[in-house]
Amino acid sequence: MDVSGMGSLSSAMTQEQTGAAAAMLVLKKSIDLEASNAQQLLQALPQVSSNPPNLGNSVDIKA
């Protein structure tokens, strides 16, 4: 087996692992940013009550 080929193979594998790790960090950062943006959008929505304000204020008990 050629010893010089082993060194270049090891270097290529190290570069590939470094590239994959960098890509994973960018992906995680992108997901975190998207989650933060989604949270801000949800907080910006107005609070909507499901019932009108006059509903449930009085009870009719006539039989």
N, CA, C and O atoms as a Tripos MOL2 file, in Angstrom:
@<TRIPOS>MOLECULE
protein
  252   251    63     0     0
PROTEIN
NO_CHARGES

@<TRIPOS>ATOM
      1 N           0.8450   -1.1730    0.0000 N.3       1 MET1
      2 CA          0.0000    0.0000    0.0000 C.3       1 MET1
      3 C           0.8900    1.2360    0.0000 C.2       1 MET1
      4 O           1.9210    1.2720    0.6720 O.2       1 MET1
      5 N           0.4910    2.2210   -0.7400 N.am      2 ASP2
      6 CA          1.2600    3.4600   -0.8640 C.3       2 ASP2
      7 C           1.0300    4.3370    0.3640 C.2       2 ASP2
      8 O          -0.1040    4.7060    0.6700 O.2       2 ASP2
      9 N           2.1160    4.6680    1.0660 N.am      3 VAL3
     10 CA          2.0280    5.4540    2.2950 C.3       3 VAL3
     11 C           1.6330    6.8970    1.9970 C.2       3 VAL3
     12 O           0.9010    7.5060    2.7770 O.2       3 VAL3
     13 N           2.0970    7.4480    0.8960 N.am      4 SER4
     14 CA          1.7610    8.8450    0.5720 C.3       4 SER4
     15 C           0.2580    8.9770    0.2770 C.2       4 SER4
     16 O          -0.3370   10.0210    0.5450 O.2       4 SER4
     17 N          -0.3370    7.9470   -0.2580 N.am      5 GLY5
     18 CA         -1.7780    7.9630   -0.5220 C.3       5 GLY5
     19 C          -2.5810    7.9760    0.7610 C.2       5 GLY5
     20 O          -3.6640    8.5590    0.8090 O.2       5 GLY5
     21 N          -2.0670    7.3420    1.8010 N.am      6 MET6
     22 CA         -2.7580    7.3120    3.1030 C.3       6 MET6
     23 C          -2.8450    8.7170    3.6900 C.2       6 MET6
     24 O          -3.8710    9.0930    4.2570 O.2       6 MET6
     25 N          -1.7820    9.4860    3.5560 N.am      7 GLY7
     26 CA         -1.7840   10.8530    4.0890 C.3       7 GLY7
     27 C          -2.7960   11.7340    3.3870 C.2       7 GLY7
     28 O          -3.5190   12.4920    4.0340 O.2       7 GLY7
     29 N          -2.8530   11.6410    2.0720 N.am      8 SER8
     30 CA         -3.8120   12.4700    1.3290 C.3       8 SER8
     31 C          -5.2430   12.0040    1.5870 C.2       8 SER8
     32 O          -6.1610   12.8230    1.6200 O.2       8 SER8
     33 N          -5.4450   10.6990    1.7720 N.am      9 LEU9
     34 CA         -6.7710   10.1740    2.0900 C.3       9 LEU9
     35 C          -7.2260   10.6830    3.4540 C.2       9 LEU9
     36 O          -8.3790   11.0800    3.6240 O.2       9 LEU9
     37 N          -6.3190   10.6690    4.4170 N.am     10 SER10
     38 CA         -6.6350   11.1590    5.7570 C.3      10 SER10
     39 C          -6.9710   12.6480    5.7240 C.2      10 SER10
     40 O          -7.9090   13.0920    6.3870 O.2      10 SER10
     41 N          -6.2170   13.4050    4.9650 N.am     11 SER11
     42 CA         -6.4660   14.8420    4.8390 C.3      11 SER11
     43 C          -7.8130   15.1010    4.1850 C.2      11 SER11
     44 O          -8.5480   15.9900    4.6150 O.2      11 SER11
     45 N          -8.1450   14.3420    3.1550 N.am     12 ALA12
     46 CA         -9.4270   14.5110    2.4700 C.3      12 ALA12
     47 C         -10.5890   14.1610    3.3970 C.2      12 ALA12
     48 O         -11.6170   14.8390    3.3810 O.2      12 ALA12
     49 N         -10.4360   13.1190    4.1970 N.am     13 MET13
     50 CA        -11.4910   12.7310    5.1310 C.3      13 MET13
     51 C         -11.6760   13.8020    6.1990 C.2      13 MET13
     52 O         -12.8040   14.1070    6.5840 O.2      13 MET13
     53 N         -10.5690   14.3760    6.6790 N.am     14 THR14
     54 CA        -10.6480   15.4250    7.6900 C.3      14 THR14
     55 C         -11.3510   16.6580    7.1320 C.2      14 THR14
     56 O         -12.1660   17.2740    7.8190 O.2      14 THR14
     57 N         -11.0370   17.0180    5.8900 N.am     15 GLN15
     58 CA        -11.6910   18.1640    5.2630 C.3      15 GLN15
     59 C         -13.1810   17.9080    5.0770 C.2      15 GLN15
     60 O         -13.9980   18.8090    5.2650 O.2      15 GLN15
     61 N         -13.5320   16.6830    4.7080 N.am     16 GLU16
     62 CA        -14.9460   16.3290    4.5270 C.3      16 GLU16
     63 C         -15.6870   16.4020    5.8610 C.2      16 GLU16
     64 O         -16.8110   16.9000    5.9240 O.2      16 GLU16
     65 N         -15.0610   15.9090    6.9200 N.am     17 GLN17
     66 CA        -15.7000   15.9580    8.2430 C.3      17 GLN17
     67 C         -15.8580   17.4010    8.7060 C.2      17 GLN17
     68 O         -16.8830   17.7500    9.2920 O.2      17 GLN17
     69 N         -14.8690   18.2360    8.4540 N.am     18 THR18
     70 CA        -14.9480   19.6460    8.8300 C.3      18 THR18
     71 C         -16.0580   20.3410    8.0470 C.2      18 THR18
     72 O         -16.8120   21.1350    8.6100 O.2      18 THR18
     73 N         -16.1610   20.0510    6.7690 N.am     19 GLY19
     74 CA        -17.2180   20.6350    5.9430 C.3      19 GLY19
     75 C         -18.5960   20.2000    6.4090 C.2      19 GLY19
     76 O         -19.5210   21.0120    6.4530 O.2      19 GLY19
     77 N         -18.7440   18.9290    6.7570 N.am     20 ALA20
     78 CA        -20.0300   18.4220    7.2360 C.3      20 ALA20
     79 C         -20.3960   19.0540    8.5700 C.2      20 ALA20
     80 O         -21.5590   19.3850    8.7980 O.2      20 ALA20
     81 N         -19.4190   19.2250    9.4560 N.am     21 ALA21
     82 CA        -19.6770   19.8470   10.7530 C.3      21 ALA21
     83 C         -20.0860   21.3100   10.5710 C.2      21 ALA21
     84 O         -20.9910   21.7890   11.2540 O.2      21 ALA21
     85 N         -19.4320   22.0110    9.6640 N.am     22 ALA22
     86 CA        -19.7790   23.4090    9.4020 C.3      22 ALA22
     87 C         -21.1910   23.5050    8.8200 C.2      22 ALA22
     88 O         -21.9590   24.3880    9.2010 O.2      22 ALA22
     89 N         -21.5270   22.6190    7.9190 N.am     23 ALA23
     90 CA        -22.8700   22.6190    7.3270 C.3      23 ALA23
     91 C         -23.9230   22.3410    8.3900 C.2      23 ALA23
     92 O         -25.0010   22.9350    8.3630 O.2      23 ALA23
     93 N         -23.6260   21.4490    9.3200 N.am     24 MET24
     94 CA        -24.5720   21.1300   10.3850 C.3      24 MET24
     95 C         -24.7750   22.3290   11.3080 C.2      24 MET24
     96 O         -25.8960   22.5890   11.7440 O.2      24 MET24
     97 N         -23.7070   23.0580   11.6070 N.am     25 LEU25
     98 CA        -23.8310   24.2490   12.4430 C.3      25 LEU25
     99 C         -24.6620   25.3280   11.7650 C.2      25 LEU25
    100 O         -25.4660   25.9960   12.4150 O.2      25 LEU25
    101 N         -24.4720   25.5010   10.4620 N.am     26 VAL26
    102 CA        -25.2620   26.4860    9.7100 C.3      26 VAL26
    103 C         -26.7310   26.0780    9.7070 C.2      26 VAL26
    104 O         -27.6130   26.9230    9.8620 O.2      26 VAL26
    105 N         -26.9950   24.7890    9.5310 N.am     27 LEU27
    106 CA        -28.3720   24.2990    9.5330 C.3      27 LEU27
    107 C         -29.0300   24.5310   10.8910 C.2      27 LEU27
    108 O         -30.1720   24.9870   10.9460 O.2      27 LEU27
    109 N         -28.3380   24.2300   11.9780 N.am     28 LYS28
    110 CA        -28.8860   24.4300   13.3180 C.3      28 LYS28
    111 C         -29.1640   25.9090   13.5780 C.2      28 LYS28
    112 O         -30.1900   26.2570   14.1620 O.2      28 LYS28
    113 N         -28.2560   26.7720   13.1470 N.am     29 LYS29
    114 CA        -28.4450   28.2080   13.3310 C.3      29 LYS29
    115 C         -29.6590   28.6790   12.5320 C.2      29 LYS29
    116 O         -30.4370   29.5010   13.0170 O.2      29 LYS29
    117 N         -29.8250   28.1740   11.3300 N.am     30 SER30
    118 CA        -30.9610   28.5350   10.4920 C.3      30 SER30
    119 C         -32.2740   28.0870   11.1330 C.2      30 SER30
    120 O         -33.2510   28.8370   11.1180 O.2      30 SER30
    121 N         -32.3120   26.8940   11.6870 N.am     31 ILE31
    122 CA        -33.5140   26.3910   12.3580 C.3      31 ILE31
    123 C         -33.8300   27.2340   13.5840 C.2      31 ILE31
    124 O         -34.9950   27.5490   13.8290 O.2      31 ILE31
    125 N         -32.8190   27.6050   14.3550 N.am     32 ASP32
    126 CA        -33.0340   28.4550   15.5270 C.3      32 ASP32
    127 C         -33.5900   29.8200   15.1240 C.2      32 ASP32
    128 O         -34.4790   30.3510   15.7890 O.2      32 ASP32
    129 N         -33.0750   30.3790   14.0500 N.am     33 LEU33
    130 CA        -33.5390   31.6760   13.5690 C.3      33 LEU33
    131 C         -34.9870   31.5940   13.1070 C.2      33 LEU33
    132 O         -35.7810   32.4890   13.3950 O.2      33 LEU33
    133 N         -35.3350   30.5310   12.3960 N.am     34 GLU34
    134 CA        -36.7110   30.3480   11.9370 C.3      34 GLU34
    135 C         -37.6610   30.1700   13.1220 C.2      34 GLU34
    136 O         -38.7730   30.6980   13.1020 O.2      34 GLU34
    137 N         -37.2420   29.4410   14.1420 N.am     35 ALA35
    138 CA        -38.0740   29.2520   15.3340 C.3      35 ALA35
    139 C         -38.2870   30.5820   16.0510 C.2      35 ALA35
    140 O         -39.3860   30.8640   16.5280 O.2      35 ALA35
    141 N         -37.2540   31.3850   16.1250 N.am     36 SER36
    142 CA        -37.3610   32.6950   16.7570 C.3      36 SER36
    143 C         -38.3200   33.5950   15.9780 C.2      36 SER36
    144 O         -39.1440   34.2880   16.5740 O.2      36 SER36
    145 N         -38.2150   33.5840   14.6630 N.am     37 ASN37
    146 CA        -39.1160   34.3860   13.8360 C.3      37 ASN37
    147 C         -40.5640   33.9240   13.9800 C.2      37 ASN37
    148 O         -41.4750   34.7490   14.0420 O.2      37 ASN37
    149 N         -40.7780   32.6250   14.0310 N.am     38 ALA38
    150 CA        -42.1310   32.0900   14.1910 C.3      38 ALA38
    151 C         -42.7020   32.4940   15.5540 C.2      38 ALA38
    152 O         -43.8790   32.8410   15.6540 O.2      38 ALA38
    153 N         -41.8820   32.4510   16.5900 N.am     39 GLN39
    154 CA        -42.3230   32.8360   17.9240 C.3      39 GLN39
    155 C         -42.7190   34.3170   17.9420 C.2      39 GLN39
    156 O         -43.7240   34.6780   18.5550 O.2      39 GLN39
    157 N         -41.9510   35.1610   17.2880 N.am     40 GLN40
    158 CA        -42.2760   36.5900   17.2240 C.3      40 GLN40
    159 C         -43.5870   36.8260   16.4800 C.2      40 GLN40
    160 O         -44.3830   37.6750   16.8810 O.2      40 GLN40
    161 N         -43.8140   36.0840   15.4070 N.am     41 LEU41
    162 CA        -45.0670   36.2220   14.6670 C.3      41 LEU41
    163 C         -46.2590   35.7870   15.5110 C.2      41 LEU41
    164 O         -47.3050   36.4350   15.4880 O.2      41 LEU41
    165 N         -46.1080   34.7000   16.2510 N.am     42 LEU42
    166 CA        -47.1970   34.2300   17.1050 C.3      42 LEU42
    167 C         -47.5070   35.2250   18.2130 C.2      42 LEU42
    168 O         -48.6710   35.4270   18.5580 O.2      42 LEU42
    169 N         -46.4800   35.8460   18.7710 N.am     43 GLN43
    170 CA        -46.6890   36.8250   19.8320 C.3      43 GLN43
    171 C         -47.3160   38.1070   19.2880 C.2      43 GLN43
    172 O         -47.9760   38.8300   20.0340 O.2      43 GLN43
    173 N         -47.1250   38.3950   18.0190 N.am     44 ALA44
    174 CA        -47.6710   39.6060   17.4180 C.3      44 ALA44
    175 C         -49.1540   39.4700   17.0740 C.2      44 ALA44
    176 O         -49.8190   40.4730   16.8190 O.2      44 ALA44
    177 N         -49.6750   38.2540   17.0640 N.am     45 LEU45
    178 CA        -51.0920   38.0670   16.7520 C.3      45 LEU45
    179 C         -51.9540   38.6750   17.8470 C.2      45 LEU45
    180 O         -51.6210   38.5650   19.0270 O.2      45 LEU45
    181 N         -53.0590   39.3160   17.4710 N.am     46 PRO46
    182 CA        -53.9490   39.8780   18.4990 C.3      46 PRO46
    183 C         -54.6820   38.7620   19.2420 C.2      46 PRO46
    184 O         -54.9820   37.7100   18.6760 O.2      46 PRO46
    185 N         -54.9650   39.0150   20.5250 N.am     47 GLN47
    186 CA        -55.7070   38.0450   21.3200 C.3      47 GLN47
    187 C         -57.1860   38.1520   20.9540 C.2      47 GLN47
    188 O         -57.7700   39.2330   21.0280 O.2      47 GLN47
    189 N         -57.7770   37.0530   20.5680 N.am     48 VAL48
    190 CA        -59.1680   37.0350   20.1460 C.3      48 VAL48
    191 C         -59.9600   36.2100   21.1380 C.2      48 VAL48
    192 O         -59.6350   35.0520   21.3990 O.2      48 VAL48
    193 N         -61.0080   36.8160   21.6920 N.am     49 SER49
    194 CA        -61.8760   36.0380   22.5720 C.3      49 SER49
    195 C         -62.8570   35.2690   21.7100 C.2      49 SER49
    196 O         -63.2790   35.7540   20.6600 O.2      49 SER49
    197 N         -63.2160   34.0930   22.1400 N.am     50 SER50
    198 CA        -64.0800   33.2540   21.3250 C.3      50 SER50
    199 C         -65.5500   33.6340   21.4630 C.2      50 SER50
    200 O         -66.3570   33.2750   20.6040 O.2      50 SER50
    201 N         -65.9190   34.3580   22.5310 N.am     51 ASN51
    202 CA        -67.3100   34.7410   22.7470 C.3      51 ASN51
    203 C         -67.4560   36.2550   22.7250 C.2      51 ASN51
    204 O         -66.5310   36.9790   23.0930 O.2      51 ASN51
    205 N         -68.6240   36.7340   22.2910 N.am     52 PRO52
    206 CA        -68.8650   38.1760   22.3770 C.3      52 PRO52
    207 C         -68.9140   38.6080   23.8450 C.2      52 PRO52
    208 O         -69.1970   37.7860   24.7160 O.2      52 PRO52
    209 N         -68.6420   39.8840   24.1320 N.am     53 PRO53
    210 CA        -68.5780   40.3400   25.5190 C.3      53 PRO53
    211 C         -69.8980   40.2320   26.2720 C.2      53 PRO53
    212 O         -69.8880   40.1060   27.4970 O.2      53 PRO53
    213 N         -71.0470   40.2780   25.5690 N.am     54 ASN54
    214 CA        -72.3260   40.2050   26.2670 C.3      54 ASN54
    215 C         -72.7950   38.7680   26.5220 C.2      54 ASN54
    216 O         -73.7570   38.5660   27.2620 O.2      54 ASN54
    217 N         -72.1640   37.8080   25.9480 N.am     55 LEU55
    218 CA        -72.5910   36.4190   26.0860 C.3      55 LEU55
    219 C         -72.1590   35.8580   27.4410 C.2      55 LEU55
    220 O         -70.9870   35.9500   27.8080 O.2      55 LEU55
    221 N         -73.0840   35.2890   28.1680 N.am     56 GLY56
    222 CA        -72.7840   34.6670   29.4500 C.3      56 GLY56
    223 C         -72.8890   35.6080   30.6420 C.2      56 GLY56
    224 O         -72.5500   35.2130   31.7570 O.2      56 GLY56
    225 N         -73.3510   36.8520   30.4400 N.am     57 ASN57
    226 CA        -73.4770   37.7910   31.5430 C.3      57 ASN57
    227 C         -74.7410   37.5680   32.3650 C.2      57 ASN57
    228 O         -74.7840   37.9220   33.5430 O.2      57 ASN57
    229 N         -75.7500   36.9970   31.7650 N.am     58 SER58
    230 CA        -76.9840   36.7330   32.4950 C.3      58 SER58
    231 C         -77.4790   35.3340   32.1320 C.2      58 SER58
    232 O         -77.1840   34.7980   31.0640 O.2      58 SER58
    233 N         -78.2490   34.7620   33.0740 N.am     59 VAL59
    234 CA        -78.7800   33.4130   32.8710 C.3      59 VAL59
    235 C         -80.3010   33.4840   32.9500 C.2      59 VAL59
    236 O         -80.8500   34.0060   33.9210 O.2      59 VAL59
    237 N         -80.9800   32.9670   31.9390 N.am     60 ASP60
    238 CA        -82.4360   32.9280   31.9170 C.3      60 ASP60
    239 C         -82.8770   31.6450   32.6080 C.2      60 ASP60
    240 O         -82.5850   30.5440   32.1390 O.2      60 ASP60
    241 N         -83.5880   31.7970   33.7360 N.am     61 ILE61
    242 CA        -83.9790   30.6040   34.5160 C.3      61 ILE61
    243 C         -85.4780   30.3500   34.4420 C.2      61 ILE61
    244 O         -86.0030   29.5780   35.2430 O.2      61 ILE61
    245 N         -86.1910   30.9870   33.4870 N.am     62 LYS62
    246 CA        -87.6370   30.7620   33.3490 C.3      62 LYS62
    247 C         -87.8610   29.3450   32.8350 C.2      62 LYS62
    248 O         -87.1390   28.8560   31.9670 O.2      62 LYS62
    249 N         -88.8790   28.7010   33.3920 N.am     63 ALA63
    250 CA        -89.1770   27.3310   32.9820 C.3      63 ALA63
    251 C         -90.2990   27.2860   31.9930 C.2      63 ALA63
    252 O         -90.6800   26.2060   31.5410 O.2      63 ALA63
@<TRIPOS>BOND
     1     1     2 1
     2     2     3 1
     3     3     4 2
     4     3     5 am
     5     5     6 1
     6     6     7 1
     7     7     8 2
     8     7     9 am
     9     9    10 1
    10    10    11 1
    11    11    12 2
    12    11    13 am
    13    13    14 1
    14    14    15 1
    15    15    16 2
    16    15    17 am
    17    17    18 1
    18    18    19 1
    19    19    20 2
    20    19    21 am
    21    21    22 1
    22    22    23 1
    23    23    24 2
    24    23    25 am
    25    25    26 1
    26    26    27 1
    27    27    28 2
    28    27    29 am
    29    29    30 1
    30    30    31 1
    31    31    32 2
    32    31    33 am
    33    33    34 1
    34    34    35 1
    35    35    36 2
    36    35    37 am
    37    37    38 1
    38    38    39 1
    39    39    40 2
    40    39    41 am
    41    41    42 1
    42    42    43 1
    43    43    44 2
    44    43    45 am
    45    45    46 1
    46    46    47 1
    47    47    48 2
    48    47    49 am
    49    49    50 1
    50    50    51 1
    51    51    52 2
    52    51    53 am
    53    53    54 1
    54    54    55 1
    55    55    56 2
    56    55    57 am
    57    57    58 1
    58    58    59 1
    59    59    60 2
    60    59    61 am
    61    61    62 1
    62    62    63 1
    63    63    64 2
    64    63    65 am
    65    65    66 1
    66    66    67 1
    67    67    68 2
    68    67    69 am
    69    69    70 1
    70    70    71 1
    71    71    72 2
    72    71    73 am
    73    73    74 1
    74    74    75 1
    75    75    76 2
    76    75    77 am
    77    77    78 1
    78    78    79 1
    79    79    80 2
    80    79    81 am
    81    81    82 1
    82    82    83 1
    83    83    84 2
    84    83    85 am
    85    85    86 1
    86    86    87 1
    87    87    88 2
    88    87    89 am
    89    89    90 1
    90    90    91 1
    91    91    92 2
    92    91    93 am
    93    93    94 1
    94    94    95 1
    95    95    96 2
    96    95    97 am
    97    97    98 1
    98    98    99 1
    99    99   100 2
   100    99   101 am
   101   101   102 1
   102   102   103 1
   103   103   104 2
   104   103   105 am
   105   105   106 1
   106   106   107 1
   107   107   108 2
   108   107   109 am
   109   109   110 1
   110   110   111 1
   111   111   112 2
   112   111   113 am
   113   113   114 1
   114   114   115 1
   115   115   116 2
   116   115   117 am
   117   117   118 1
   118   118   119 1
   119   119   120 2
   120   119   121 am
   121   121   122 1
   122   122   123 1
   123   123   124 2
   124   123   125 am
   125   125   126 1
   126   126   127 1
   127   127   128 2
   128   127   129 am
   129   129   130 1
   130   130   131 1
   131   131   132 2
   132   131   133 am
   133   133   134 1
   134   134   135 1
   135   135   136 2
   136   135   137 am
   137   137   138 1
   138   138   139 1
   139   139   140 2
   140   139   141 am
   141   141   142 1
   142   142   143 1
   143   143   144 2
   144   143   145 am
   145   145   146 1
   146   146   147 1
   147   147   148 2
   148   147   149 am
   149   149   150 1
   150   150   151 1
   151   151   152 2
   152   151   153 am
   153   153   154 1
   154   154   155 1
   155   155   156 2
   156   155   157 am
   157   157   158 1
   158   158   159 1
   159   159   160 2
   160   159   161 am
   161   161   162 1
   162   162   163 1
   163   163   164 2
   164   163   165 am
   165   165   166 1
   166   166   167 1
   167   167   168 2
   168   167   169 am
   169   169   170 1
   170   170   171 1
   171   171   172 2
   172   171   173 am
   173   173   174 1
   174   174   175 1
   175   175   176 2
   176   175   177 am
   177   177   178 1
   178   178   179 1
   179   179   180 2
   180   179   181 am
   181   181   182 1
   182   182   183 1
   183   183   184 2
   184   183   185 am
   185   185   186 1
   186   186   187 1
   187   187   188 2
   188   187   189 am
   189   189   190 1
   190   190   191 1
   191   191   192 2
   192   191   193 am
   193   193   194 1
   194   194   195 1
   195   195   196 2
   196   195   197 am
   197   197   198 1
   198   198   199 1
   199   199   200 2
   200   199   201 am
   201   201   202 1
   202   202   203 1
   203   203   204 2
   204   203   205 am
   205   205   206 1
   206   206   207 1
   207   207   208 2
   208   207   209 am
   209   209   210 1
   210   210   211 1
   211   211   212 2
   212   211   213 am
   213   213   214 1
   214   214   215 1
   215   215   216 2
   216   215   217 am
   217   217   218 1
   218   218   219 1
   219   219   220 2
   220   219   221 am
   221   221   222 1
   222   222   223 1
   223   223   224 2
   224   223   225 am
   225   225   226 1
   226   226   227 1
   227   227   228 2
   228   227   229 am
   229   229   230 1
   230   230   231 1
   231   231   232 2
   232   231   233 am
   233   233   234 1
   234   234   235 1
   235   235   236 2
   236   235   237 am
   237   237   238 1
   238   238   239 1
   239   239   240 2
   240   239   241 am
   241   241   242 1
   242   242   243 1
   243   243   244 2
   244   243   245 am
   245   245   246 1
   246   246   247 1
   247   247   248 2
   248   247   249 am
   249   249   250 1
   250   250   251 1
   251   251   252 2
@<TRIPOS>SUBSTRUCTURE
     1 MET1         2 RESIDUE 1 A MET
     2 ASP2         6 RESIDUE 1 A ASP
     3 VAL3        10 RESIDUE 1 A VAL
     4 SER4        14 RESIDUE 1 A SER
     5 GLY5        18 RESIDUE 1 A GLY
     6 MET6        22 RESIDUE 1 A MET
     7 GLY7        26 RESIDUE 1 A GLY
     8 SER8        30 RESIDUE 1 A SER
     9 LEU9        34 RESIDUE 1 A LEU
    10 SER10       38 RESIDUE 1 A SER
    11 SER11       42 RESIDUE 1 A SER
    12 ALA12       46 RESIDUE 1 A ALA
    13 MET13       50 RESIDUE 1 A MET
    14 THR14       54 RESIDUE 1 A THR
    15 GLN15       58 RESIDUE 1 A GLN
    16 GLU16       62 RESIDUE 1 A GLU
    17 GLN17       66 RESIDUE 1 A GLN
    18 THR18       70 RESIDUE 1 A THR
    19 GLY19       74 RESIDUE 1 A GLY
    20 ALA20       78 RESIDUE 1 A ALA
    21 ALA21       82 RESIDUE 1 A ALA
    22 ALA22       86 RESIDUE 1 A ALA
    23 ALA23       90 RESIDUE 1 A ALA
    24 MET24       94 RESIDUE 1 A MET
    25 LEU25       98 RESIDUE 1 A LEU
    26 VAL26      102 RESIDUE 1 A VAL
    27 LEU27      106 RESIDUE 1 A LEU
    28 LYS28      110 RESIDUE 1 A LYS
    29 LYS29      114 RESIDUE 1 A LYS
    30 SER30      118 RESIDUE 1 A SER
    31 ILE31      122 RESIDUE 1 A ILE
    32 ASP32      126 RESIDUE 1 A ASP
    33 LEU33      130 RESIDUE 1 A LEU
    34 GLU34      134 RESIDUE 1 A GLU
    35 ALA35      138 RESIDUE 1 A ALA
    36 SER36      142 RESIDUE 1 A SER
    37 ASN37      146 RESIDUE 1 A ASN
    38 ALA38      150 RESIDUE 1 A ALA
    39 GLN39      154 RESIDUE 1 A GLN
    40 GLN40      158 RESIDUE 1 A GLN
    41 LEU41      162 RESIDUE 1 A LEU
    42 LEU42      166 RESIDUE 1 A LEU
    43 GLN43      170 RESIDUE 1 A GLN
    44 ALA44      174 RESIDUE 1 A ALA
    45 LEU45      178 RESIDUE 1 A LEU
    46 PRO46      182 RESIDUE 1 A PRO
    47 GLN47      186 RESIDUE 1 A GLN
    48 VAL48      190 RESIDUE 1 A VAL
    49 SER49      194 RESIDUE 1 A SER
    50 SER50      198 RESIDUE 1 A SER
    51 ASN51      202 RESIDUE 1 A ASN
    52 PRO52      206 RESIDUE 1 A PRO
    53 PRO53      210 RESIDUE 1 A PRO
    54 ASN54      214 RESIDUE 1 A ASN
    55 LEU55      218 RESIDUE 1 A LEU
    56 GLY56      222 RESIDUE 1 A GLY
    57 ASN57      226 RESIDUE 1 A ASN
    58 SER58      230 RESIDUE 1 A SER
    59 VAL59      234 RESIDUE 1 A VAL
    60 ASP60      238 RESIDUE 1 A ASP
    61 ILE61      242 RESIDUE 1 A ILE
    62 LYS62      246 RESIDUE 1 A LYS
    63 ALA63      250 RESIDUE 1 A ALA
